[in-house]
Amino acid sequence: MSTDRLKCPKCDGDMEEGYFLDHSVGGAGQQRWGKGKPERSFAHGTVPSSGIRFIVTTYRCCECGFLEAYAEND
């Protein structure tokens, strides 16, 4: 995805790149998108399905705070 002067779809403000942190027992990592439905486990919480996973990049509007996320191919 081209990030050359990405504009907010709500107010036309400038967007800045960022990410959400996923916290786990071993620390924190960048959020990922997984294809399919997650499986629930009492001992492990949400277990990812075996589907394809993509790192999620999130953009925030500097003016209004709107967030827009993209799960991009590497």
Steps between C-alpha positions, in 0.01 A plus 500: 500500500631843411529727801586818305292764680227260610189709576226432753174385335301685770656849519778500234768543770846344476533139617798363694612137503488296819395165645311327781697295751395141563598400854583140581686302764830546316463877454335711233490484122328666208138409435431240230190419296410132463270348240206302636346479845716476813471202730431553869700320766445519876873461572634715216226754425464558128697260283567617143352296219737341253411764239731749335622781728596856408662772711254786560613859448273771638485864394375777730368838388700783659189722494200291611661179633324265254676161471522294182668158496651301214611136496766512230694228323869492590 
